[in-house]
Amino acid sequence: MTVPSIESSTREERLNYVLNEWKCLHNCELCGKCHVLKGRCEELLYADYIDGKRSYMDITLEIRSNR
């Protein structure tokens, strides 16, 4: 699924995208999502994207650089 752009999507569409992208796959050895999130809530981490303030990629790069 392509990241919904801030300009052409609703808050609900962006929220659904974040929740879908970060949902648990129940395969910790192969997935790695929990390792990236470090127990933090994806809704809180991506709140600025969901609210249309920052791009998804900007936030993702910030999360990855703060490992």
Wavefront OBJ file of the C-alpha trace (Angstrom):
o trace
v 0.000 0.000 0.000
v 1.278 3.454 -0.901
v 1.589 6.072 1.817
v -1.376 8.460 1.586
v -0.126 11.983 0.925
v -1.063 14.647 3.436
v -2.508 16.837 0.687
v -4.895 14.254 -0.762
v -5.968 12.139 2.208
v -8.158 12.487 5.253
v -7.026 12.127 8.834
v -8.928 8.828 9.006
v -7.145 7.460 5.926
v -3.754 8.363 7.393
v -4.658 6.812 10.761
v -5.812 3.600 9.076
v -2.589 3.468 7.069
v -0.415 3.795 10.189
v -2.399 1.186 12.108
v -2.268 -1.235 9.175
v 1.451 -0.756 8.526
v 2.422 -1.299 12.153
v -0.016 -4.062 13.130
v 1.517 -7.083 14.799
v 2.346 -9.947 12.447
v 2.830 -12.415 15.332
v 6.201 -13.469 13.938
v 8.747 -11.592 16.026
v 11.781 -13.435 14.680
v 11.118 -12.272 11.115
v 9.196 -9.031 11.538
v 11.167 -6.467 13.547
v 8.354 -3.921 13.899
v 8.384 -4.131 17.696
v 12.137 -3.575 17.664
v 11.674 -0.352 15.716
v 8.785 0.886 17.881
v 10.519 -0.122 21.145
v 7.184 -0.579 22.908
v 5.901 2.834 21.852
v 2.463 3.361 20.359
v 2.456 3.886 16.588
v -0.455 6.337 16.880
v 1.599 8.576 19.159
v 4.794 8.271 17.126
v 2.981 9.147 13.901
v 0.575 11.714 15.400
v 2.057 14.574 13.345
v 1.555 12.583 10.134
v -1.965 11.559 11.111
v -2.775 15.210 11.869
v -1.272 16.346 8.536
v 1.712 18.229 9.987
v 4.681 16.105 8.813
v 5.284 13.465 6.192
v 5.261 9.775 7.023
v 8.807 9.425 5.691
v 10.169 12.264 7.854
v 8.815 10.629 10.987
v 9.986 7.161 9.954
v 13.524 8.434 9.332
v 13.513 10.192 12.701
v 12.387 7.015 14.483
v 15.090 4.971 12.772
v 17.830 7.498 13.533
v 16.948 7.527 17.243
v 17.654 3.837 17.769
l 1 2 3 4 5 6 7 8 9 10 11 12 13 14 15 16 17 18 19 20 21 22 23 24 25 26 27 28 29 30 31 32 33 34 35 36 37 38 39 40 41 42 43 44 45 46 47 48 49 50 51 52 53 54 55 56 57 58 59 60 61 62 63 64 65 66 67
